[in-house]
């Protein structure tokens, strides 16, 4: 029995020969080739299968190349058609969103920006939010600096109405609460600290952390992506309470951004209340009758002379008014009748011996402060003496607390403040590392610097003799923001930096249309769609380009006729413009996949005009007859270089071309038909050659028939 590695396997090409004789191989003499000795029918079948497979691949490649060229040429027109269709669809979606609102406004105008009877800025702002949802790259999550797509789960801030990815805002809320809790260890996890919005800093309690994907109005969870609705919308009426509160609800379909002004009609009176009520728009219901107010002002002397308004201002007139104590009188505004002259009262007190030392005041003066029971300076002895006599010191030890709050005054009872504490005690420095004997009133600070890290967890405290309550870091953060263009200007902090507040304008190619995006998104944002005509100068010999819209990238190839004069005749080139044509570059064959090509696969080159194909009258060698002929080309594509001759041109092209062997490994320059491997023309070339040969034969037969008819017409006359 043969070993396992020599037994008949089930590999490719062995299933058919399992029952019959296995094919034998031999090496031909003088050649490094392998050939079959047996099974000629199988070899023929394999060759036909390979040829058919090759033809199938060739046809598919040609079809793919044709589609690529057609798409490249017609990309501009197709983009314009797609843009027009997209604009029409967006217009229908916006119109359906504002339908409920416009039904309550003036029916003569269907434009949302003109349908608010009062403040149009709020409605324009809402319309701008809706338009940004359909603009590619206009909405960006400020946390991850990525686009907000219609199929992603989002959350909208109620303060600034900015959209964030739901996972991003959840992580932001958790990190913010954790950093605030970790700042103080004693209340970690005990207090309910709020978390801020990344853009407007609106604070939300921890219970308001979003955990579900809701539509804008909050009625539907996980709203489906509908191309005929606003992205992330449920399609129902919003019905949010309007701000400022008027008792009505929003009439738009579920939408992003602020709710527009209230369009309801209400009957209200003027601001001063004197005129009759009139029907007014609820969002603009305040109106003035333009009549004088006439209400009595707060000064109780004059009346309001302004036209109809809500609250009367302070009286602007001037009158003679006395101070609080009544000593001085001066002209002052009626709006501030109470004023003080800032002088000491000086009135005689009830004791009859002293005067009032308070500044200008109203009412009676207080009693004499020396007429009540008084104590000695140290406060140990009390006595009742006339207000004209001073209480003498008691002679006992003072015993009042000194400024150190540890020792008492050792002097006898005395007037005035006690002296500083001069006792020598052992004091500990503020950080608790060292001790020293020194005066009690002095503070002991050592020279050691605090090695602890501040609250930013990046910089050391470095304060001398720090007791442990390190101050907050006062350095600038300076870390690169997510936009990769700016650095954080805030004070050094923990956690992630706030998003970059800057915005960048992304213009179209001509600069007429601008899209405002957050900083950092300008590199990945597509230019906005522009309806202006393209202003790029032509890159060919034509004076102007074909009219097309503004677009990003290079302009499409010129499709105008070349119309350049041909060099050998007086005709012009009838072919499409070929000043810049994509041509495969002549690249050197790479040794392996590790090498990089030195030139691009396709380059733009200016191709020469083809030979003139206009028929011209040509005479024979003896100048007996004149016929209309064209410059003929051979089956290989080159022109016949022989002198004008009758009949079919000989297929003997002497121009050398670069040809490859069947395995595509070797390329050399030779004449067609000199090598066995390159003599077989391409099937497409064979078809063109046969067609041209048929046309030439048909033209010759037609010319012969015309000659015979002419001879028959001339023979009777002769």
Phi, psi and omega in degrees: 000137181286153176296166186294328184283349178254358181283160180295123181264187180245034181285182183292132178087004182252349182292329182283333184259016183291323183270337183260201182279137178287140180294141179256152185239154173210159178256124182288148184289135177077000180227146179266056181233159179242133182226156176279145170261329183237181177058056178293325180296320178294323178296319180296319179295319179296318179297318177295321179295319179295318180296318179294322178295320178297318179295321179296316179295321180297318180294319179294322178293319178296320179295320178294318179296321179295318178296321179297316180294316180295320178293325179291322182287320185261019182293322183294312181294321180293321177297320179295319178295318179295320179297318179297316179295319178295321178296320179295319180293318178297322177298320178294319180295316179295321180295320178292329179292323183266007185297311181296329181284314183291339177291339179267352182255190182298122183288348180286339182240126179260000180278125182301327183287348182246005188262000178269127180288342182241252186282110181276348183292324179294318178292322177295324179294317177297319178297324179293320176299318180294320180293324180294333179295330181267352181271126182295123176086358183285327180258126183226136173286119184286352180272312181259356180053052176228160182291148176262112183264163184288341181265000182264152178281132186229168174221138182247132178287138180279350180266308181252355177062029178275140180268137175230153171296139182300314177297326181293314182289330176294316178294321179298316181295316180296316181294322181295314180295321180296319181293322178292320180291324182284350179293325177236123185285333188289334181243028182295120177078003182264319181269154179266089181278140178281163174238145186262158171289138182298339184255302187263356178066020174295128185272138178236141175290161179301332179291342180269010177296124184293132177232002179222152177268108182245160174287180184295322181275352176082012181273325187245132175267138182054063179296136180287156179278108181248122181294344181259013176233163174296137179305139179065024180248151179270345179086356178269171178292141186298303177062025172283152176290129184286154177238130357293153188295127178233001181093355180251165182245162181291139183257355179289160168291159183315120192218159172274170176078184181287154176287143180288170179299154182292128181265003183292155177258128180230159179255113184228155176271175181287180184292322181274348177082009182273329183274167179284151179296143178232152176288127182222159174292137185298325180285349181220048187276347178282125180214158184242140178274355177064023176257153178300143184290299177080008179281150178286130183281177184290340179286348179064017180239326185238164178248158182286129182256001181282164178285174187312125181207176185275302181239136181287140177282170175299154183295125182274358184279166181243139180218164179279120185227144179265157178288183184293319181279347176084011181279322185242152177224137181207164178279124183220161177298144179294341183289339180232076183285337183264122179210161183241141180275354175066023177255152177293139185301305176073008179286149180290132180281177183292336180288339181081000182250335184236166179245161181288129182260002178281156178282175185318119183218167179258155177084191182282155179285152179290165178291165181293126182290347181264358181274351179268176180293130182240162181238168178289171183302326180277347176085011182272328185244134178246148182208154178249104182238160175300157183292347180274349183252145177271148177280121181284158175297150184278343180089353179277173178293143185297304177062021174278149181294133177279180183293338179285344180065017178242325183243165180245162181287130182264002179279165175289163180309127186213161176272158181086185183277155179282157180283171180287154181287125182248011179288144180265123182229164174272116184248145177261140180294169186294326180275350176084014182271323188233160177229152181200148175273125182199173182297146186293327186281353180266150177262134182260117177236124178278174183262003180285141181262142185290126179269001184290159177268140181286182186295344178281347181062024179233324185244150177278158180291306177060024176269142181290134176046060182278130181283356180119338177271073183299138179289160177298153181293132182254009179273160178280140183302300175073006177283150180290129180285175182294341179284345181066015180243330184233166178249155184292122180271359184283168174292147184309134188214171175269162174074194183284148176284157176292154180299156180295127182279354183282156174236154183233142178265126176255107182272164172281185184295323181269348179086003181283326181249135184232138176243123181269121182231158175298152180300134182103344181263356184291336182281334183249004181266132177288146177299150181290157176289133182236137180262003178282154177291151180292136183250010181291137178290154181292146179260003179244193184278354180286147182290330181224159176272166171292137184296129175205165185286161174298139187210155173280155177081187182289156179288154178294160180299148180291130181251011177283159178292146183297306175062018175279145178292132179287150188288329189259001181209186182261008181271167177251159183288122181270000184280160173298158184304130182232035177288324179230100182239137177288119181233140178293130182282153179275091183266149175284139182294131183281148180285336181185178182290347181281346179270147179257139179294140181280337180231155176294159182294325180233139178232156179266125180225158176268117181271146178289157178293142180289165178298152182291131180251015180281128179296139178230150178289130181229135179266159179282184182294322181271003180057034176274324184231154178235124179235158177266117183228165177240164174289117185272151177240152179281174180293338180280348180108347179269158181280151176288125184264004178281164176292150184310128186216156177281164176083193183274142178292144177284137180279066178231080179277125181264001181278132182278142178228160178271123182235156178246156175284169182301328181275359176067022181265326185244137178231131179215165182262124183205173176271144180300135177091355181278336182246147183294329184277342185247001183285335183284116182288164179293145179304323179293323178293322177299319180295316179296320180296316179296321180295316179295319178298320179294319179295319180295316180297320179295321178295321179294318178297320179294320179294321178296320178296321179296321178297316179297320179295321178296318180297320180294326180286330184275328188300319180294326182292322181290000000 
